[in-house]
């Protein structure tokens, strides 16, 4: 796993919440949904740069706290009627540890 950055334990990420990690690419929000699925997105909404890490996680989406844009956690794509996207990053779980790759999807 040389290409992967260790984020921490899955338990370090609140259910229906996120944890922010700082990288040379900027802040990345690592999300956990109710089914313990883990996702990673650039922590900036494509609309006005709102902090997605402070948004509401629901299903496989997050709602930006500034203007209620909804983005898919799998791909960072805004859901209609909004248009735009933010960068999504691959995530792996290994022995309850979360890893992300900085190679965008």
N, C-alpha and C positions, 0 to 999 in steps of 0.2 A: 504494500500500500504506500509506495514512495510518493505517489502523486497526490495523496490525500492528507488533509489536515484534521487532526483530532479535535473535535468540538467539546467532548465530555460525555458523560453518561446520559442516556435518554432521560433519566430521572432529573437531570439538571434543567430540562426544558419543561415548563409547566404544560399540562394538558390544556388544549385550546389557547395556547400562548406561544411565546417565542423567547429566544435568547439571541443577543447580538454579538457577533464576533467582528473584530476589526482586522482587516487584511490590507495588503498593499493595493488592492482594487477598491477599497472603501469598505463600509459596513455591510455585512451580510446578515440577514435575519434568518434564523433557523427555527422553523415552526413545527409544532406537534399538534396533530388533530385528535379528536376523541377516539379514533381507532389506533392510536399510537403510530400513525404514519408520520414520517419526518420529511420536511421539504426545506429548501434553501433558496431565498430570493435576495436580490439586491434590495437594501433597506430603503429604497426611494420609490415612491409611487411615480409612474410616468406622467401623471397629470400635473402636479405642482410640487413634486418632491417630498410629499408627506412621508413620515416614518411608518412604513408598513408593520414594523415590529410592534407598534402600539395599536394596531388594528384588531378587529374582531375576527377570530378564526371560526369558520363554520364549514363543515364538510371538507371539501378539498379547495376551499377558497379563503381569501382574507379580504376584509373590507377596510379601505384606507380610513384613518380617523379624521382626515381633513374634509374630504368632499364625497365620501361614501362610494368611491369607485371600488368595484369588486374585481379582484384578480385571481386567476387560477394558480394554485400553489404548485402544480406540476410543471407549468410552463411560463408563468409570469404574465400571461396574456390577459388583458382586460376583457371582461365579459360585456356583451352588447347591452345597452346601446353605446357604451364607451369604447374607445379605440386606443390602442397603445400596448406596450408591454415593458416589463422590466426583466433583467437577466435572471434566469433560473440556473441553479448549480446542482450537479449530481450529488446524491447522498447515499451513504452506505451505513448499515448497522453491523457491528461485529462484536459479539459478547456484550451486548447492551451499551456499547460505545458508539457514538455518532461520529462519522467522518464526512467531510465534504471535499469535493474536488473544485479547484478554481477554474477548471476548464468548463466554460459555459456550455449549456445544452444546445 
